[in-house]
Structures are given as structure tokens and as C-alpha cells.
Amino acid sequence: MATTNVYQRYFEAELDYNGTKRNAASVWLISDSENGNIKYEAAISFFQKKTPEDFAVSFDAYFTQTLFEGKGRRSKKKEQVFLENLFETISQIAEKNSGKVFFDKPLTQEKIA
């Protein structure tokens, strides 16, 4: 299986989960391809950031939503649509889990594959 982080960036965030206050989140658009099939997921992991250099992401507060799954391969057109809607999708995932991501407060530069 070929997994690609199409997009990744860290943001300030809020979530109380498993008795721990989280104040940052890693946001991804992930593509998985294998044997002529492709899957795209929006994913978020909330974590506790204690210092400006602390990016130790925990995966107990990790949530995903499948955006597309079917026959095919990576598509720049599909990825562009998913990227255009990524913040809205991530916001919905966060809200379902009582969290919030502050997209106007990025902690790193974005990485796009």
C-alpha cells in the first residue's frame, strides 16, 4: 500500500480528551493506493503542545473521515477539490468530537505532496 500525506500542517486547537487538554492539532489529507484502488481521508490528531518546539503528536485523539474510496489512482483534480474543502471537513470532524481548530493560527508551514 502506498500512503501519501497529500497535505499536512499543524495548527493551534482546543480539545479536552481522555482527561487531557489538547492545544494543538495536526491536520492531514491522506491518500492510500493499492492494486488499482484509491482512498482519500481527511484526518486530525489533537495533542498537548507544551513548548514551541514540542510536536509530539499523540494518537489517542485521532479522527478521520473517508472522502473517497474506489477504483482508480491519485488524481490532482480530486486532490484539489479535497484541499479546497479540507478546513471545512476538518472543522466538522473536530466539532463532532467537541474540538476546534484555529486555521488562522498555523504552527508550521504547510506540506503539500
C-alpha positions, 0 to 999 in steps of 0.5 A: 500500500502506498500512503501519501500525506497529500497535505499536512500542517499543524495548527493551534486547537482546543480539545479536552480528551481522555482527561487531557487538554489538547492545544494543538492539532495536526491536520492531514489529507491522506491518500492510500493506493493499492492494486488499482484502488484509491482512498482519500481521508481527511484526518486530525490528531489533537495533542498537548503542545507544551513548548514551541518546539514540542510536536509530539503528536499523540494518537489517542485523539485521532479522527478521520473521515473517508472522502473517497474510496474506489477504483482508480489512482491519485488524481490532482483534480480530486486532490484539489477539490479535497484541499479546497474543502479540507478546513471545512471537513476538518472543522466538522470532524473536530466539532463532532468530537467537541474540538476546534481548530484555529486555521488562522493560527498555523504552527508550521508551514504547510506540506503539500505532496 
